[in-house]
Amino acid sequence: MAEISPTRISSVLFACTYNAIRSPMAEGLLKHLMGRQIYVDSAGVREGEPDPFVTTVMAELGIDMSRHRCKTFDQLEDDSFDLVISLSPEAQHRAVEMTRTTACDVEFWNTFDPTLVEGSREARLDAYRQVRDTLIKRLKLRFEVG
């Protein structure tokens, strides 16, 4: 029996509510892991503002997020992706809606929103680090990278 090889993914969109924390983290991490092997972008359901804690925790891994600008689904230059990974329930609904008429896979990785953590700066940064580290593990498994 012939072995069925998985379809090669050449473009991925990460989506969350504001494109401020979870989806830009995932975008930066996958670009860091895979370089230019695949096209990676991110978007949010609503307009957001870049989060300085994202810049801080990503810099700990040598990933520069200082130039990230939040954008919505409506501001995407291209909406033809092989895979959309949504990281919040609201983004999942929008991703399903966007891909209704396209040959695109949608995966839902419900990811904790670190802005819900209150307390000291360090406690809040730890919440962001947990999200970052969880995303790294999932990305390495999903895309079979080191």
Secondary structure, 3 states (H helix, E strand, C coil): CCCCCCCCCCEEEEEECCCCCHHHHHHHHHHHHHCCCCEEEEEECCCCCCCHHHHHHHHCCCCCCCCCCCCEHHHCCCCCCCEEEECCHHHHHHHHHHCCCCCCEEEECCCCCHHHCCCCHHHHHHHHHHHHHHHHHHHHHHHCCC
